[in-house]
Amino acid sequence: MDKEFCTYEQALALKELGIDFVPIGYHRYDMKRKPVISNETAVRIHGSTDCLNHPAILYQQAFRWFREKYKLHPHICYFNDTNVWHGDIYKLENGGLMNQPMELTNYKTYEEAEQACLDKLIEIVKNK
């Protein structure tokens, strides 16, 4: 299930950018920085000073937020001929026309491409 959630660093960056939603859970990092996803009640009951708690954000939530707020659309696909995952980020402009994609290439897994797309989206918005 951890693959469904943005990394702790991505969640922090998204919060700094202003993402606002009701979290379904929280990242908990123990003293060894090992992530644990838990629901809000468990964090309240079992949370302690040796853990860092931060809202857990699903990739789906983050990508939706970038689509709705900034009209930025990630696209991830697989190329059989090269056995790599590839990502593009498009910006919706001029009544539906898409501008040139920003290519993110050569990832071994879908999850790596997904993380790279989210990192690039964060970078784009931070640099605006």
Contacts in CASP RR format, 6 or more apart in sequence:
PFRMAT RR
TARGET T0000
AUTHOR 0000-0000-0000
METHOD contacts of the structure
MODEL  1
MDKEFCTYEQALALKELGIDFVPIGYHRYDMKRKPVISNETAVRIHGSTD
CLNHPAILYQQAFRWFREKYKLHPHICYFNDTNVWHGDIYKLENGGLMNQ
PMELTNYKTYEEAEQACLDKLIEIVKNK
1 37 0 8 1.000
2 35 0 8 1.000
2 37 0 8 1.000
3 111 0 8 1.000
4 58 0 8 1.000
4 59 0 8 1.000
4 60 0 8 1.000
5 11 0 8 1.000
5 27 0 8 1.000
5 37 0 8 1.000
5 56 0 8 1.000
5 57 0 8 1.000
5 58 0 8 1.000
5 59 0 8 1.000
6 14 0 8 1.000
6 56 0 8 1.000
6 57 0 8 1.000
6 58 0 8 1.000
6 59 0 8 1.000
6 62 0 8 1.000
6 118 0 8 1.000
7 115 0 8 1.000
8 27 0 8 1.000
8 29 0 8 1.000
8 35 0 8 1.000
8 52 0 8 1.000
8 54 0 8 1.000
10 57 0 8 1.000
10 62 0 8 1.000
10 115 0 8 1.000
10 118 0 8 1.000
10 119 0 8 1.000
10 122 0 8 1.000
11 27 0 8 1.000
11 54 0 8 1.000
11 55 0 8 1.000
11 56 0 8 1.000
11 57 0 8 1.000
12 54 0 8 1.000
13 122 0 8 1.000
13 126 0 8 1.000
14 57 0 8 1.000
14 62 0 8 1.000
14 65 0 8 1.000
14 122 0 8 1.000
15 54 0 8 1.000
15 55 0 8 1.000
17 122 0 8 1.000
17 125 0 8 1.000
17 126 0 8 1.000
19 57 0 8 1.000
19 61 0 8 1.000
19 62 0 8 1.000
19 65 0 8 1.000
21 57 0 8 1.000
21 61 0 8 1.000
21 65 0 8 1.000
23 40 0 8 1.000
23 55 0 8 1.000
23 56 0 8 1.000
23 57 0 8 1.000
24 39 0 8 1.000
24 56 0 8 1.000
24 58 0 8 1.000
25 37 0 8 1.000
25 38 0 8 1.000
25 39 0 8 1.000
25 40 0 8 1.000
25 43 0 8 1.000
25 55 0 8 1.000
25 56 0 8 1.000
26 37 0 8 1.000
26 38 0 8 1.000
26 39 0 8 1.000
26 40 0 8 1.000
26 43 0 8 1.000
26 53 0 8 1.000
26 54 0 8 1.000
26 55 0 8 1.000
26 56 0 8 1.000
27 35 0 8 1.000
27 36 0 8 1.000
27 37 0 8 1.000
27 52 0 8 1.000
27 53 0 8 1.000
27 54 0 8 1.000
27 55 0 8 1.000
27 56 0 8 1.000
28 35 0 8 1.000
28 36 0 8 1.000
28 37 0 8 1.000
28 38 0 8 1.000
28 43 0 8 1.000
28 47 0 8 1.000
28 51 0 8 1.000
28 52 0 8 1.000
28 53 0 8 1.000
29 35 0 8 1.000
29 36 0 8 1.000
29 51 0 8 1.000
29 52 0 8 1.000
30 36 0 8 1.000
30 50 0 8 1.000
30 51 0 8 1.000
31 50 0 8 1.000
37 56 0 8 1.000
38 46 0 8 1.000
43 53 0 8 1.000
47 53 0 8 1.000
59 114 0 8 1.000
59 118 0 8 1.000
62 118 0 8 1.000
62 121 0 8 1.000
63 74 0 8 1.000
63 117 0 8 1.000
63 118 0 8 1.000
63 121 0 8 1.000
66 72 0 8 1.000
66 73 0 8 1.000
66 74 0 8 1.000
66 121 0 8 1.000
66 125 0 8 1.000
67 73 0 8 1.000
70 91 0 8 1.000
70 121 0 8 1.000
70 124 0 8 1.000
70 125 0 8 1.000
71 91 0 8 1.000
71 92 0 8 1.000
71 93 0 8 1.000
72 89 0 8 1.000
72 90 0 8 1.000
72 91 0 8 1.000
72 92 0 8 1.000
72 121 0 8 1.000
72 124 0 8 1.000
72 125 0 8 1.000
73 89 0 8 1.000
73 90 0 8 1.000
73 91 0 8 1.000
73 92 0 8 1.000
73 98 0 8 1.000
74 87 0 8 1.000
74 88 0 8 1.000
74 89 0 8 1.000
74 114 0 8 1.000
74 117 0 8 1.000
74 118 0 8 1.000
74 121 0 8 1.000
75 87 0 8 1.000
75 88 0 8 1.000
75 89 0 8 1.000
75 90 0 8 1.000
75 101 0 8 1.000
76 85 0 8 1.000
76 86 0 8 1.000
76 87 0 8 1.000
76 110 0 8 1.000
76 113 0 8 1.000
76 114 0 8 1.000
76 117 0 8 1.000
77 85 0 8 1.000
77 86 0 8 1.000
77 87 0 8 1.000
78 84 0 8 1.000
78 85 0 8 1.000
78 86 0 8 1.000
78 110 0 8 1.000
79 85 0 8 1.000
79 86 0 8 1.000
82 106 0 8 1.000
84 105 0 8 1.000
84 106 0 8 1.000
84 107 0 8 1.000
84 108 0 8 1.000
85 106 0 8 1.000
85 107 0 8 1.000
85 108 0 8 1.000
85 109 0 8 1.000
85 110 0 8 1.000
85 112 0 8 1.000
85 113 0 8 1.000
86 103 0 8 1.000
86 104 0 8 1.000
86 105 0 8 1.000
86 106 0 8 1.000
86 107 0 8 1.000
86 113 0 8 1.000
87 101 0 8 1.000
87 103 0 8 1.000
87 104 0 8 1.000
87 105 0 8 1.000
87 107 0 8 1.000
87 113 0 8 1.000
87 116 0 8 1.000
87 117 0 8 1.000
88 101 0 8 1.000
88 102 0 8 1.000
88 103 0 8 1.000
88 104 0 8 1.000
89 101 0 8 1.000
89 102 0 8 1.000
89 104 0 8 1.000
89 117 0 8 1.000
89 120 0 8 1.000
89 121 0 8 1.000
89 124 0 8 1.000
90 98 0 8 1.000
90 99 0 8 1.000
90 101 0 8 1.000
91 98 0 8 1.000
91 99 0 8 1.000
92 98 0 8 1.000
93 99 0 8 1.000
102 120 0 8 1.000
102 124 0 8 1.000
104 113 0 8 1.000
104 116 0 8 1.000
104 117 0 8 1.000
104 120 0 8 1.000
107 113 0 8 1.000
107 116 0 8 1.000
END
